[in-house]
């Protein structure tokens, strides 16, 4: 683990300790996915990277909590925000955070990227121009 729970608790502190390891592991995987072109972002400790992991873990945890609530509401007959409804052929569409045609994983990845961008953009880790040299 790149970030321990004590660091997370001081910086953000919304995930219960029992759930933190899972969210932190997924956060590291996402950040590694965003930055793989530039090398191993986790090779040395950087406070900005640690904060990015914390922010990503928060987004991932909140997303899982929202998914669980939505599933529980659907199973118990609860209501979600209605996007559209048709009466004759009975078609109902509910509001989701994802854009039409976007998978839940893509929507989550986009939210995680937005959360970590503030910490990682100034470091150069999000640059896609790794090892590219331009001699014009």
DANORGI-V891724 format. One record per residue. RES is the residue in one small letter. PHI is phi in degrees with one decimal (none if undefined). PSI is psi in whole degrees, -180 to 180 (* if undefined). BURIAL is 1 if it has 16 or more other ideal C-beta (glycine too) atoms within 10 Angstrom, else 0. Layout:
res,phi,psi,burial
RES,PHI,PSI,BURIAL
RES,PHI,PSI,BURIAL
//
This chain:
res,phi,psi,burial
x,none,132,0
x,-79.8,-33,1
x,-120.1,129,1
x,-89.4,165,0
x,-65.4,-33,1
x,-62.2,-44,0
x,-62.0,-46,0
x,-60.9,-45,1
x,-60.0,-38,0
x,-73.6,-35,0
x,-83.0,-42,0
x,-128.9,-64,0
x,74.0,29,0
x,-104.4,-17,0
x,-90.2,132,1
x,-63.0,148,0
x,-57.0,-37,0
x,-65.4,-27,0
x,-96.3,-10,0
x,-65.6,-44,1
x,-59.1,-41,0
x,-65.9,-48,0
x,-65.8,-39,1
x,-67.2,-39,1
x,-63.6,-42,0
x,-68.4,-35,1
x,-63.6,-45,1
x,-60.6,-41,1
x,-62.0,-44,0
x,-65.8,-44,1
x,-65.7,-39,1
x,-60.3,-38,0
x,-63.9,-42,0
x,-70.2,-28,1
x,-116.6,5,1
x,-57.3,-29,0
x,-61.9,-31,0
x,-95.9,4,1
x,112.5,-161,0
x,-92.8,103,0
x,-65.7,-22,1
x,-96.4,12,1
x,-65.9,-34,0
x,-137.3,156,0
x,-75.1,127,0
x,-134.9,123,1
x,-57.3,-34,0
x,-67.8,-37,0
x,-69.6,-39,1
x,-60.3,-43,1
x,-65.3,-37,1
x,-63.9,-41,1
x,-63.4,-42,1
x,-62.4,-45,1
x,-63.4,-43,1
x,-65.6,-41,1
x,-61.3,-41,1
x,-59.8,-47,1
x,-61.9,-44,1
x,-65.3,-43,1
x,-64.3,-47,1
x,-61.8,-39,0
x,-62.6,-43,1
x,-67.0,-37,1
x,-66.2,-42,0
x,-64.4,-39,0
x,-64.5,-41,0
x,-65.2,-41,0
x,-64.5,-41,0
x,-64.7,-42,0
x,-64.4,-43,0
x,-66.4,-39,0
x,-66.2,-40,0
x,-67.0,-39,0
x,-70.8,-31,0
x,-96.7,8,0
x,81.2,15,0
x,-69.1,174,0
x,-113.3,142,0
x,-114.4,167,0
x,-64.4,130,0
x,-88.1,129,0
x,-93.6,-46,0
x,-156.2,158,0
x,-149.6,139,0
x,-122.0,137,0
x,-91.8,-44,0
x,-64.1,-51,0
x,-96.7,7,0
x,44.1,86,0
x,-129.9,128,0
x,-125.8,136,0
x,-127.3,132,0
x,-104.5,154,0
x,-72.0,134,0
x,-129.5,165,0
x,-75.6,-23,0
x,-77.0,148,0
x,-75.0,160,0
x,-57.9,133,0
x,85.4,-3,0
x,-98.4,133,0
x,-75.9,163,0
x,-62.3,-37,0
x,-65.6,-41,0
x,-65.1,-41,0
x,-64.2,-43,0
x,-64.6,-44,1
x,-59.8,-39,1
x,-65.3,-42,0
x,-64.8,-40,1
x,-65.5,-44,1
x,-60.0,-42,1
x,-64.0,-36,0
x,-70.1,-37,1
x,-89.9,-17,1
x,-56.5,-41,0
x,-61.4,-31,0
x,-89.0,-37,1
x,-95.8,-23,1
x,-58.9,-45,0
x,-66.8,-17,0
x,-84.0,-18,0
x,90.1,-4,0
x,-67.5,-25,1
x,-88.7,-1,1
x,-69.1,138,0
x,-96.3,10,0
x,-103.3,45,0
x,-70.1,126,0
x,67.7,10,0
x,-89.2,130,0
x,-122.7,132,0
x,-117.9,113,0
x,-113.5,78,0
x,-93.8,*,0
//
